[in-house]
Amino acid sequence: MLFLLFVQKNIIVIGAAVIIGGVGGFILDRVLPEKYVSRMVVEPNFNSVQQLYNNIAFYNDLAKAQDSVALATALNITEHEAASIKEIFTDSYSDENQKIKLFDQFIRGLDTTTVKAIDYENYLRNFNSMDARFHQISVISTDNRVAKKTQPAIINSISVNEYFKLQKRINDENLELQEDIYKNQLVEIDSLQSLYRTVLVKEADKPMQGTSINMAEGGDSKGRELALIQEKDVLKERLVELNEERANKSTIINVISDFPTRGVEQKGIWNSYKFKLPILLLILVFGILALLELNRYLKSYNQK
C-alpha cells in the first residue's frame, strides 16, 4: 500500500519520465546508425581456448575505449572500419549432446576409483565455457561488412603462437608414429594369416599322420585366424579414428562457420532505445523520488 500511495503521489512525474524516455528513445533509434551483428563458430585445439578468450577480450577493450588506431592495427583493418566496431565477444556454443560426449571423453582418462566419485551432474556443475568444444565469436558494428575483414587476424592471432605451433607439430608426429605402428601390425597380421592358411593346408593334406602341425596353442588354427581377423578390424577402425583426429586437428583453430559477408541488423526489444531509455529514466526517477521521500521522513522524524 505504501508503494501504491508513493506511485499515486508521483504519478505525473513518473508518467512524464516514461513519455520523455519513449520519445527520446524513438529519436535515438532514428538518428543513431544501425548496428549489425556477425557471428563465427570456431573449435580451438591444443588448449588454445584461453588464448582465444584473452584476445577477444583485448579487442573488446579497445573497442569500448574507442581506440580505433590500436584496434585497426590488431585486426589489420582501417581506422574507419575499426571505429565502427562497438563490441566483440565470445561465448561457448554447446548443447546437451556435446556435453555428454565431453563427459565421456573426460571419464575415459580417469582411473576406476576416481570415476566412481564423479557423476554427470557433478561434471555439469563444474562445466564452464572453456570446457565447450565449440565457441561463438560475435562482432557488433555499424559497418555490416567489417566482421568478415577481421576474421584472418583473429584466427592468425592464435595460429602464430609458438607454443601452439609446437603442440601441433608434436601431435602430427605422434599421429604419424601411431599410424605406422598400426600399419606394421596389419602387415604382421597378414603374414600370420598366410602362415595359418599354410598350416591348414598341410593339416588337410596329412589327415592320417599321428602328429600334425599345429601352430596355435590353446586353440586350432581356424580359431586363431578368426581372432586375427577381429584384431585386423579393430586396427582398421583405429586408423579411421586417426584420420578423423588428423582432420580435426589439422589447424590450431578450426573455423566451423565463417563470418558472413554481411552482418544482419541487430533486432530485439533489448536493443531498442524506445524500450531501454524509458526503463532507465523510470529507474532514475524512482531513485530520486525515493531519496526525496526518505529525506522528508528523516526531517519529520527529527522534529518529533
N, C-alpha and C positions, 0 to 999 in steps of 0.2 A: 504493500500500500504506500509506503514512504517513497518507493521508486516511482510509482504511478503519479503520486502527487508532485514529485520533482519534475517529471515529464510534463504534466499538465501546466505547471507553473512556468516552464520554459519552452512551451510548445512552439512559440513563434520563432525563437532563436534557433531551435533545433530544426524546424521546418525550413527556415531561411538557409541554414547550413547545407541541408540536403539539396535544395534547389540550386544554390550557388555552385555546389560541387558538381551537380549534374550538368549545368550549363557550361561550367569551366571544363569539365571532362569532355563534353561534346566538342568544344572548341579545340582542345588539345588533340583529340583524335583526328580532327580535320587538318590542323596546322602541322603537327609533327609528322615526319616521314614514316612510312610504313616499315614495320620490322619483319624480317624474313628469317625462317629457321631452316637449317640444313643439318642432316644427321648422317653419320658414318658409323658402321659397326665394324669393330676390329677384334682380333684374337691375339693377344700378346703371348709370345713364347719365351722360354728361358727366364722366367721370373722378372720380366720387364714391365709388368703391370704397374708397379710402384713408380718407376721412372715415367711411365705414361701419365699417371695422375699428377706427378710433380710438374711435368712440362706443361700440361693443360692448365694447372693452377697458376703457373707463371704467366702464361699467355693471358689468362683471365685477369690477373692483377694489373697487367699492362693496359688491358682494355678498359678496366674500371678507372685507372688513373689517367686515361686518355693520353697515354704516352705512345702516340702513333709512330714516332721515329723508331723507338726500340722494338715495337711490335712489328713494324714493317720489316726491320732487319731480321727478326727472329723467324718470321713466316715467309720471308722472301717475296713480299708484295709491295705495292707502292704505299706511300704515306696516306694518300687519299683513301685507298682501299682499307688500310689499317684503321683509319679514323671511323670508318663505317661499322666496324665490329663493336658491338655493345656488350656481348657476353659470349664466353666459350667455356663449356664444362663437359664433364664426362660422368657417366653412371653405369652401373652394372646392367647387363642385359641377360637375364636368365629366367627360365621357367621351372616348374616343379620337376619335369623330366630331366633337365640338365643337372639340377641339384642332386637327384637320385644317382645319376651317373658319376658325379663328382664324389659323392659319398662312397660309392662302390670302389672307385679308384683310391680313395683315402684309406679305407679299411684294409685293402689288399697289402698295403705297405706296413701294417701293424702286426705285432705278434698276437698270439691267441689270447693271452691274458688281458692285453690292452683292449682288444676288440670286444671282449665281454663287458668291459666297463663303459663302452661308448655305444649309444644307440642313435638312431636317425634324428630324434627330437633334440638330443644334446648337440648333435652336429649342426642342426639348423639354428640353434640359439647362439652358436659361436660363428655362424656364417656371416661374412661381410662382403662388401663389394669387391674386395681384392681377390676373393676366392672364386668369383664367377669366371666362366670360360670366355664369354663374350662381353664387350664393353662398347657403349654407345657414346660417341663424341658429337656434341651439338654446338653449332655456331649460330648465334643470333646477330643479325646485321641489317643495316638499312640498304645494303647492296646485295641483291639476291644472287649475284654471281661470284662473290668473293670467297665463299667457303670452299668451292672446288679448287681455287687457286692456292689455298693454304694446305691442301692435302699432302703434296710431296714433302713440304717442310716438316709437317707433323710426323709423318712416317720416318723421314730421314733422321729426325732428331733422336729417334730410338735406335735406328739401324746402324748409325755411325759409332755408337758406344762400343769401345774396345772390349769391355767385359762381356757384353752380349755377343759380340763377334767371336770371341774366344769360345764361349759356351756353344755357339752354333757349330764352329769348326770341330770341337771335340765330339759333339753329338753326331755330326756327319761321319766322323771317323769310326765312332762306336757302331753306328748303323752298318757301315761297310764291313767292319770286322764281324759283326753278328751275321750278316748276310753270307759272308764267306764261310763261316762255321756251319751254317745251315746247309749251304750248297755242298760242302765237303761231306757232311753227314748223309745227304741224299745220294752222293756218289758211292759212299761206303755201303749204304743200304742196297743200292742197285747191285753192287758186287756180291753182297751176301745173298741176295735173291737169286742171282745167277748161280752161286755155289749150291744153294739148296735145291734148285731145279736140277742141277747135275747129279746131286745125291739121290734125288727121287728117281731119276732115270736109271742110275746104277742099281738102286734097290729093286726097281721093276725088272731090270734085266737079269737079276740073280735071285729069283724067288725061292730056289731050293737050297741056297747056301746056309750053312749052320750059323755063320756070323755075317751080318750085313753092316754096311757103313751107316752110321747114324751120327750126324754132327750136332744134333740137338740134345742137350742134356735136360732131363726132366720133361721131355715132350718130343713129338715127332717133328720131322722137317716141315710138314704142312702147317702145323700149329705155329712153328717159329716163323714161317714165311708170312702167315696171316698177321702176326704181331708186327713184322717189318712193314707190311702194307699200311697198318694202322699208324705206325710211327711216321711213315712217309707222308701220310695225310696230315698229321699234326705239324710236321715241318713245313709243308706247303702252306698251311694256314698261318704259320708264324712268318713266313716270307711275305704273305699278303699283308699281314699286320705291319711288318717293317716298311713295306711300300706306302701304306697309309700314313704311318708316322713320318716317313720321309717327305711325303706331300704336305702334311700338316705343319711340319717344321722346316720347310724349305726357305722360309724367311723369318726374321726375328719378330716381325709383327705382321700377321695376315690381315688383309683387308677383305672382310666378308661382304660388305656393302659400301660402295664408294659414296662420297658426297654427290648429290645430284648436280647437274649442270646449272640449274636454277633452284633457289630455295623457295619454299612455299610461304605464303603470308601467315604470320602468327595470328591465330584466332583464339577464341575463348574469352569468357567473361572476365577472367582474372587479368587478362592482357588489355582490357579496355579501360581507358581513363574515365569513361562515363560511369563505370562501376567503382573503380578504385578511389577516385577523388572524393565522391560523396561519403564513402566509408571513412576515409582519413579525416575529412572535415568534421564528420559526426563524432569520431573518437576525440578529436581535438576540442570540440565544443563541450562534449560531456566532461572532459577532464577539467577544463577551465571553470565550467559551471559548478562542478563538484567541489573544486577548491574554494570558490567564492562562497558556496553554501557552508562549507566547513569553517571558513573564516568568520562568517556571521554567527555560526553556532558557538564558536570559541569566544567571541566577543560577548554574546549574551550570557554565556556560562561564567565569564569573569565578573560581569556586572551583578550576577546573582551571588 
